[in-house]
Amino acid sequence: MQETQGMSRDRLDRIGRFIDETYIATGKLPGALVQVWRRGELALNTVLGQADRERQVPLAEDSIFRIYSMTKPITSVAIMMLVEECRIALDDPVSKYIPAWENLGVFAGGFMEGFQTRPPARPMQVVDLLRHTSGLTYGFQQNSNVDAAYRKLKIGELATEGTLDDMIGKLATLPLEFSPGEAWNYSVATDVLGYLVGKISGMPFDAFLKQRIFDPLGMVDTGFHVPAQKAARFCACYAVGALGSKVITPRGPMLQDDPQTSPYLQPPAFLSGGGGLVSTAADYMRFARMLLNGGELDGVRLLGPKTLALMTANHLPGGVDLPRLSRSMFSEATYEGVGFGLGFATTIAPASTLIPGSAGDMFWGGAASTFFWVDPKEDLIGLFLTQLLPSSAYPVRRQLRTMVYSAITEPGPAPR
């Protein structure tokens, strides 16, 4: 049996066939890019389908994707770089940097025009923003009157209006969903972290990411918009369900964002650290390899290995998994056996997930069904890029993890 980096070549190859037959040929996904990195090499690199179905543009290895919430781990690394420099601390109250938030109350009743609140049990801390225990929310959760207020003020939407400063001002007028630390709720917290990066570093958030992360790592195609000279490589984005067509037809899902008229072709006013970036497979793989290598890649160190170990620990209060603490109607991870660290999910009980994997991995996904995971114990990275909203449409993430781990023939690091 032929092997590649301790993985079965036949079993790796069947991943592409499965994605093609199950999702591309059936029209469920317009296109997909799958990469598996193991033991210092790319063990699988499969590009399938189309980047733009309407114009019959094939997907390419250098196609540019909306990564949405896969922006969050990048923003979290940025804030942890400032933590390492002791310019901010995880147990700092957020109001130290946003004084207007000093008296935020917790929702006790009423509607936007007259919310009733109670004092929180403790102030919101920076760590709460990183692990989504802040009491903030997303409007699309549709859980409460607070969510409704987010929707009315257009906070945290795909096309958020205004600037980061505007969002911070709006949030100062709204109550928290719960007292910080009492629950886990997927939220705009990472957008707030982006605001803090800019405020503390003294440079615009996008400039910080470029100078401190993207340029050092060689992430040449990652940013908050697609420049004109790269527009031909930008993928179309599609949608099914509540966001688009209810039924998959021979034409496939509904076009949600045309790459030739997309808002991403212009620099945005709102720099979303929670979901605003576009990127490529090559760029995001370099970011993931930095995580796999303990914060360093090709001589460039962004974080110390002990800091990254802190980020990958489960920070949910009580050490529980997400279903035990979550109030979210939706997140990019809802599995049993999964905890949450500082910026991404982490597996804490592999058997409870009912899919192969390792404790201590780190992973997250984006709204357009993109996904990545980093498994230090197996010296492994998985990356899946496509453009279909919402990410809950199909179980492709679980299927991909299952097939990748089933291809491993030699567990652990490469033999010395």
NUTIKE-174609 format. One record per residue (C-alpha): residue in three letters; y, z, x. Coordinates in steps of 0.1 Angstrom, whole numbers, plus 5000, padded with zeros to 4 digits. Each point is the difference from the previous one (the first is absolute). Last residue first. Layout:
<"ALA", <Y, Z, X>>
...
! end
This chain:
<"ARG", <5096, 5142, 5133>>
<"PRO", <4987, 4992, 4965>>
<"ALA", <5027, 4988, 4976>>
<"PRO", <5014, 5027, 4977>>
<"GLY", <4981, 5011, 4969>>
<"PRO", <4972, 4984, 4981>>
<"GLU", <4981, 4970, 5013>>
<"THR", <4988, 4977, 4972>>
<"ILE", <5032, 4999, 4979>>
<"ALA", <4999, 4972, 4973>>
<"SER", <4995, 5024, 4972>>
<"TYR", <5033, 5016, 5009>>
<"VAL", <5018, 4968, 4994>>
<"MET", <4982, 4992, 4968>>
<"THR", <5007, 5034, 4984>>
<"ARG", <5036, 5000, 5011>>
<"LEU", <5006, 4966, 4985>>
<"GLN", <4984, 5009, 4967>>
<"ARG", <5021, 5031, 4997>>
<"ARG", <5032, 4980, 5007>>
<"VAL", <4989, 4971, 4977>>
<"PRO", <4997, 5022, 4969>>
<"TYR", <5022, 4977, 4979>>
<"ALA", <5033, 5002, 4981>>
<"SER", <5010, 5034, 5014>>
<"SER", <5022, 4984, 5026>>
<"PRO", <5023, 4987, 4973>>
<"LEU", <5012, 4974, 5009>>
<"LEU", <4983, 4973, 5021>>
<"GLN", <5011, 4988, 5035>>
<"THR", <4972, 5003, 5026>>
<"LEU", <4995, 5018, 5033>>
<"PHE", <4970, 5021, 5010>>
<"LEU", <4998, 5019, 5033>>
<"GLY", <4972, 5021, 5013>>
<"ILE", <5003, 5019, 5033>>
<"LEU", <4971, 5016, 5020>>
<"ASP", <4994, 5022, 5030>>
<"GLU", <4972, 5015, 4979>>
<"LYS", <5013, 5036, 5002>>
<"PRO", <5036, 4987, 5001>>
<"ASP", <4997, 4984, 4966>>
<"VAL", <5032, 4982, 4990>>
<"TRP", <5004, 4985, 4966>>
<"PHE", <5020, 4972, 4985>>
<"PHE", <5008, 4986, 4965>>
<"THR", <5019, 4973, 4982>>
<"SER", <4996, 4998, 4962>>
<"ALA", <5035, 4989, 4992>>
<"ALA", <5010, 5037, 4994>>
<"GLY", <4992, 5010, 5035>>
<"GLY", <4972, 5019, 5017>>
<"TRP", <4993, 5031, 5020>>
<"PHE", <4977, 5013, 5027>>
<"MET", <4992, 5027, 5026>>
<"ASP", <4966, 5010, 5012>>
<"GLY", <4992, 5037, 5006>>
<"ALA", <4966, 5001, 4983>>
<"SER", <4981, 4967, 5004>>
<"GLY", <4989, 4973, 4976>>
<"PRO", <4974, 4987, 4977>>
<"ILE", <5008, 5000, 4963>>
<"LEU", <4991, 5027, 4974>>
<"THR", <5034, 5017, 5007>>
<"SER", <4984, 5035, 4997>>
<"ALA", <4977, 4993, 5029>>
<"PRO", <5029, 4992, 5023>>
<"ALA", <5016, 5034, 4995>>
<"ILE", <5035, 5002, 5016>>
<"THR", <5010, 4964, 5000>>
<"THR", <5037, 4995, 5009>>
<"ALA", <5029, 4987, 4980>>
<"PHE", <5032, 4989, 5016>>
<"GLY", <5035, 5013, 5010>>
<"LEU", <4995, 5035, 5012>>
<"GLY", <4965, 5007, 4988>>
<"PHE", <4983, 4996, 4966>>
<"GLY", <4965, 5009, 4989>>
<"VAL", <4972, 4978, 4989>>
<"GLY", <4966, 5013, 4988>>
<"GLU", <5003, 4986, 4965>>
<"TYR", <5020, 4968, 5001>>
<"THR", <5034, 4995, 4985>>
<"ALA", <5017, 4979, 5027>>
<"GLU", <5029, 4976, 4996>>
<"SER", <5015, 5022, 4973>>
<"PHE", <5001, 4999, 4962>>
<"MET", <5002, 5024, 4971>>
<"SER", <5010, 5026, 5026>>
<"ARG", <4997, 5037, 4993>>
<"SER", <4977, 5005, 5030>>
<"LEU", <4987, 5033, 5012>>
<"ARG", <4963, 5000, 4995>>
<"PRO", <4997, 4962, 4999>>
<"LEU", <5016, 4998, 5034>>
<"ASP", <4976, 5021, 5020>>
<"VAL", <5005, 5038, 5007>>
<"GLY", <5011, 5016, 5032>>
<"GLY", <5017, 5028, 4981>>
<"PRO", <5033, 4982, 5000>>
<"LEU", <4995, 4963, 5009>>
<"HIS", <5007, 4996, 5037>>
<"ASN", <4967, 4983, 5010>>
<"ALA", <5002, 4993, 5037>>
<"THR", <5009, 4964, 5010>>
<"MET", <5037, 5008, 5007>>
<"LEU", <4992, 5030, 5021>>
<"ALA", <4976, 4979, 5021>>
<"LEU", <5028, 4975, 5004>>
<"THR", <5022, 5027, 5014>>
<"LYS", <4973, 5011, 5023>>
<"PRO", <4996, 4965, 5013>>
<"GLY", <5036, 4997, 5009>>
<"LEU", <5021, 4974, 4981>>
<"LEU", <5017, 4967, 5007>>
<"ARG", <4984, 4992, 5033>>
<"VAL", <5003, 4966, 5015>>
<"GLY", <4976, 4992, 5029>>
<"ASP", <4980, 4974, 4981>>
<"LEU", <4998, 5021, 4968>>
<"GLU", <5005, 5038, 4996>>
<"GLY", <4999, 5025, 4971>>
<"GLY", <4965, 5012, 5002>>
<"ASN", <4984, 4966, 5008>>
<"LEU", <4989, 4994, 4964>>
<"LEU", <5036, 5006, 4988>>
<"MET", <5013, 4975, 5025>>
<"ARG", <4972, 4976, 4989>>
<"ALA", <5013, 5003, 4964>>
<"PHE", <5035, 4990, 5010>>
<"ARG", <4986, 4971, 5020>>
<"MET", <4978, 4990, 4971>>
<"TYR", <5032, 5000, 4978>>
<"ASP", <5017, 4975, 5022>>
<"ALA", <4970, 4976, 5004>>
<"ALA", <4992, 5001, 4963>>
<"THR", <5036, 4992, 4990>>
<"SER", <5029, 5021, 4986>>
<"VAL", <5024, 5005, 4972>>
<"LEU", <5016, 5034, 4995>>
<"GLY", <5016, 5017, 4969>>
<"GLY", <4974, 5024, 4987>>
<"GLY", <5007, 5037, 5006>>
<"GLY", <5025, 4996, 5028>>
<"SER", <5021, 4979, 4976>>
<"LEU", <5031, 4986, 5015>>
<"PHE", <5022, 4994, 4969>>
<"ALA", <5027, 4974, 5006>>
<"PRO", <4974, 4975, 5007>>
<"PRO", <5002, 4973, 5028>>
<"GLN", <4994, 4966, 4983>>
<"LEU", <4968, 4979, 4997>>
<"TYR", <4982, 5031, 4986>>
<"PRO", <5018, 4994, 4967>>
<"SER", <4975, 4971, 4995>>
<"THR", <5012, 4965, 4991>>
<"GLN", <4977, 4980, 5024>>
<"PRO", <4973, 5026, 5002>>
<"ASP", <4997, 5001, 4962>>
<"ASP", <4994, 5036, 4988>>
<"GLN", <4977, 5008, 4970>>
<"LEU", <4980, 4969, 4996>>
<"MET", <4974, 5007, 4973>>
<"PRO", <4963, 5004, 5009>>
<"GLY", <4977, 4970, 5004>>
<"ARG", <5005, 4964, 4990>>
<"PRO", <4964, 4999, 4987>>
<"THR", <5010, 5030, 4979>>
<"ILE", <4998, 5037, 5008>>
<"VAL", <5010, 5018, 4968>>
<"LYS", <5028, 5026, 4994>>
<"SER", <5027, 4980, 5018>>
<"GLY", <5026, 5020, 5019>>
<"LEU", <5011, 5036, 5007>>
<"ALA", <4981, 5016, 4972>>
<"GLY", <4968, 4983, 5011>>
<"VAL", <5002, 4974, 5027>>
<"ALA", <5026, 4992, 5027>>
<"TYR", <5007, 4975, 5028>>
<"CYS", <5020, 5000, 5032>>
<"ALA", <5008, 4968, 5020>>
<"CYS", <4995, 5002, 5037>>
<"PHE", <5027, 4996, 5027>>
<"ARG", <4992, 4976, 5028>>
<"ALA", <5025, 4974, 4990>>
<"ALA", <5027, 5027, 4999>>
<"LYS", <4998, 5007, 5038>>
<"GLN", <5031, 4981, 5011>>
<"ALA", <5019, 5013, 4969>>
<"PRO", <4994, 5036, 5010>>
<"VAL", <4975, 5020, 4978>>
<"HIS", <5014, 5034, 4990>>
<"PHE", <4995, 5037, 5006>>
<"GLY", <4982, 4996, 5033>>
<"THR", <4968, 4991, 5018>>
<"ASP", <4996, 4966, 5017>>
<"VAL", <5004, 5009, 5037>>
<"MET", <4979, 5032, 5000>>
<"GLY", <4999, 5001, 5039>>
<"LEU", <4992, 5037, 5000>>
<"PRO", <5033, 5009, 5018>>
<"ASP", <5020, 4976, 4978>>
<"PHE", <4985, 5013, 4967>>
<"ILE", <5001, 5037, 5006>>
<"ARG", <5031, 5015, 5016>>
<"GLN", <5025, 4972, 4999>>
<"LYS", <4989, 4982, 4969>>
<"LEU", <4992, 5031, 4980>>
<"PHE", <5032, 5017, 5010>>
<"ALA", <5020, 4968, 4991>>
<"ASP", <4985, 5000, 4966>>
<"PHE", <5009, 5036, 4994>>
<"PRO", <5036, 4995, 5011>>
<"MET", <5009, 5021, 5030>>
<"GLY", <5011, 5036, 5004>>
<"SER", <4964, 5011, 5007>>
<"ILE", <5003, 5029, 4975>>
<"LYS", <5016, 4981, 4971>>
<"GLY", <4979, 4968, 5005>>
<"VAL", <4967, 5018, 5002>>
<"LEU", <5010, 5023, 4971>>
<"TYR", <5006, 4969, 4977>>
<"GLY", <4966, 4986, 5010>>
<"LEU", <4985, 5034, 4992>>
<"VAL", <5016, 4998, 4965>>
<"ASP", <4983, 4967, 4995>>
<"THR", <4968, 5018, 5010>>
<"ALA", <5005, 5025, 4972>>
<"VAL", <5003, 4973, 4974>>
<"SER", <4968, 5013, 4984>>
<"TYR", <4963, 5005, 4998>>
<"ASN", <4995, 5035, 4986>>
<"TRP", <4981, 5028, 5016>>
<"ALA", <5004, 5034, 4985>>
<"GLU", <5014, 5035, 5006>>
<"GLY", <5016, 4994, 5034>>
<"PRO", <5035, 4994, 4987>>
<"SER", <5005, 5014, 4964>>
<"PHE", <4992, 4974, 4974>>
<"GLU", <5014, 4967, 4986>>
<"LEU", <5033, 5006, 5018>>
<"PRO", <5033, 4998, 4980>>
<"LEU", <5025, 4972, 5001>>
<"THR", <5036, 4998, 5011>>
<"ALA", <4994, 5002, 5037>>
<"LEU", <4975, 4971, 4996>>
<"LYS", <5029, 4977, 4991>>
<"GLY", <5019, 5009, 5031>>
<"ILE", <4970, 4995, 5023>>
<"MET", <4995, 4966, 4984>>
<"ASP", <5036, 4989, 5005>>
<"ASP", <4998, 5011, 5037>>
<"LEU", <4969, 4979, 5004>>
<"THR", <5019, 4970, 4986>>
<"GLY", <5005, 4984, 4965>>
<"GLU", <4973, 4987, 4977>>
<"THR", <4963, 5003, 5005>>
<"ALA", <4981, 4968, 4997>>
<"LEU", <4964, 5011, 5002>>
<"GLU", <5010, 5032, 4982>>
<"GLY", <5007, 5034, 5017>>
<"ILE", <5030, 5010, 4979>>
<"LYS", <5011, 4976, 4973>>
<"LEU", <5023, 5026, 4983>>
<"LYS", <4982, 4996, 4967>>
<"ARG", <4966, 4998, 5017>>
<"TYR", <5007, 5032, 5020>>
<"ALA", <5011, 5017, 4968>>
<"ALA", <4967, 4990, 4983>>
<"ASP", <4981, 5016, 5029>>
<"VAL", <5019, 5032, 4994>>
<"ASN", <4991, 4998, 4963>>
<"SER", <4964, 5002, 5010>>
<"ASN", <4969, 4982, 5011>>
<"GLN", <5010, 4964, 5001>>
<"GLN", <4989, 4997, 5036>>
<"PHE", <5021, 4968, 5002>>
<"GLY", <5031, 5020, 5005>>
<"TYR", <4988, 5013, 5033>>
<"THR", <5001, 5038, 5008>>
<"LEU", <5017, 5028, 5019>>
<"GLY", <4985, 5035, 4999>>
<"SER", <4997, 5001, 5038>>
<"THR", <4962, 5001, 5003>>
<"HIS", <4998, 4963, 5012>>
<"ARG", <4986, 5008, 5034>>
<"LEU", <5029, 4988, 5021>>
<"LEU", <5027, 5011, 4976>>
<"ASP", <4984, 5035, 4997>>
<"VAL", <5000, 5003, 5038>>
<"VAL", <5038, 4996, 5000>>
<"GLN", <5002, 5031, 4978>>
<"MET", <5010, 5005, 4964>>
<"PRO", <5013, 5035, 4993>>
<"ARG", <4977, 5027, 4986>>
<"ALA", <4988, 5011, 4965>>
<"PRO", <5024, 4974, 4986>>
<"PRO", <5028, 5012, 4976>>
<"ARG", <4996, 4991, 4964>>
<"THR", <5013, 4969, 4982>>
<"GLN", <5011, 4987, 4966>>
<"PHE", <5010, 4963, 5000>>
<"GLY", <5029, 4990, 4978>>
<"GLU", <5008, 4963, 5001>>
<"MET", <4968, 4992, 5018>>
<"PHE", <4978, 5017, 4974>>
<"GLY", <4989, 5035, 4993>>
<"GLY", <4975, 5024, 5015>>
<"ALA", <4992, 5022, 5030>>
<"PHE", <5005, 4976, 5029>>
<"VAL", <5004, 5017, 5033>>
<"GLY", <5035, 5006, 5014>>
<"LEU", <5018, 4984, 5030>>
<"ASN", <5026, 5025, 5013>>
<"GLU", <5001, 4990, 5036>>
<"TRP", <4996, 4963, 4993>>
<"ALA", <5037, 4991, 5006>>
<"PRO", <4996, 5015, 5035>>
<"ILE", <4977, 4971, 5011>>
<"TYR", <4992, 5008, 5036>>
<"LYS", <4995, 5037, 4998>>
<"SER", <4991, 4994, 4963>>
<"VAL", <4967, 4986, 5012>>
<"PRO", <4990, 5035, 5011>>
<"ASP", <4987, 4999, 5035>>
<"ASP", <4963, 5008, 5003>>
<"LEU", <4991, 4966, 5014>>
<"ALA", <5027, 5003, 5026>>
<"ILE", <5029, 4976, 5008>>
<"ARG", <5017, 4990, 5033>>
<"CYS", <4972, 5017, 5019>>
<"GLU", <4993, 4967, 5019>>
<"GLU", <4964, 5002, 4988>>
<"VAL", <5013, 5004, 4964>>
<"LEU", <5022, 4968, 5006>>
<"MET", <4968, 4981, 5009>>
<"MET", <4984, 5015, 4969>>
<"ILE", <5028, 4985, 4978>>
<"ALA", <4992, 4965, 5014>>
<"VAL", <4962, 5005, 4997>>
<"SER", <5005, 5008, 4963>>
<"THR", <5021, 4969, 4995>>
<"ILE", <4972, 4979, 5015>>
<"PRO", <4974, 5018, 4979>>
<"LYS", <5021, 4993, 4968>>
<"THR", <5005, 4962, 5006>>
<"MET", <4964, 4995, 4990>>
<"SER", <5016, 5009, 4966>>
<"TYR", <5013, 4964, 4995>>
<"ILE", <4983, 4977, 5025>>
<"ARG", <5017, 4968, 4989>>
<"PHE", <4982, 4974, 5021>>
<"ILE", <5010, 4975, 5027>>
<"SER", <4974, 4974, 5009>>
<"ASP", <4991, 4999, 5038>>
<"GLU", <4962, 4997, 4995>>
<"ALA", <5006, 4973, 4974>>
<"LEU", <4996, 4998, 4962>>
<"PRO", <5000, 4964, 4989>>
<"VAL", <5030, 4985, 4982>>
<"GLN", <4990, 4983, 4968>>
<"ARG", <5036, 5001, 4986>>
<"GLU", <4992, 5020, 4969>>
<"ARG", <4973, 5020, 5017>>
<"ASP", <5022, 5013, 5028>>
<"ALA", <4982, 5019, 5028>>
<"GLN", <4967, 4985, 4991>>
<"GLY", <4963, 5007, 5005>>
<"LEU", <4983, 5018, 5028>>
<"VAL", <5007, 5012, 5035>>
<"THR", <4973, 5020, 5018>>
<"ASN", <5004, 5019, 5033>>
<"LEU", <4970, 5022, 5009>>
<"ALA", <4991, 5019, 5032>>
<"LEU", <5035, 5000, 5014>>
<"GLU", <4996, 5019, 5032>>
<"GLY", <5007, 5034, 5016>>
<"ARG", <4969, 5018, 4988>>
<"ARG", <5004, 4988, 4964>>
<"TRP", <5026, 4981, 4980>>
<"VAL", <4992, 4985, 4966>>
<"GLN", <5022, 4975, 4984>>
<"VAL", <5001, 4986, 4965>>
<"LEU", <5026, 4975, 4987>>
<"ALA", <4999, 4992, 4963>>
<"GLY", <5012, 4972, 4977>>
<"PRO", <5010, 4993, 4964>>
<"LEU", <4979, 5029, 4987>>
<"LYS", <4981, 5000, 4967>>
<"GLY", <4997, 4962, 5000>>
<"THR", <4962, 5001, 4998>>
<"ALA", <4996, 4982, 5033>>
<"ILE", <5024, 5025, 5017>>
<"TYR", <4987, 5033, 4986>>
<"THR", <4962, 5003, 4998>>
<"GLU", <4989, 4969, 5020>>
<"ASP", <5026, 5001, 5027>>
<"ILE", <5000, 5038, 5003>>
<"PHE", <4962, 5001, 5002>>
<"ARG", <4999, 4971, 5025>>
<"GLY", <5026, 5016, 5022>>
<"ILE", <4980, 5033, 5001>>
<"ARG", <4968, 4981, 5006>>
<"ASP", <5012, 4991, 5035>>
<"LEU", <5002, 5037, 5010>>
<"ARG", <4964, 5006, 4989>>
<"ASP", <4987, 4970, 5019>>
<"ARG", <5019, 5010, 5032>>
<"SER", <4986, 5035, 4998>>
<"MET", <5024, 5025, 5016>>
<"GLY", <4999, 5018, 5033>>
<"GLN", <5029, 4980, 5014>>
<"THR", <4985, 4968, 4988>>
<"GLU", <4963, 4997, 4994>>
<"GLN", <4975, 4972, 4996>>
<"MET", <4966, 5010, 4985>>
! end
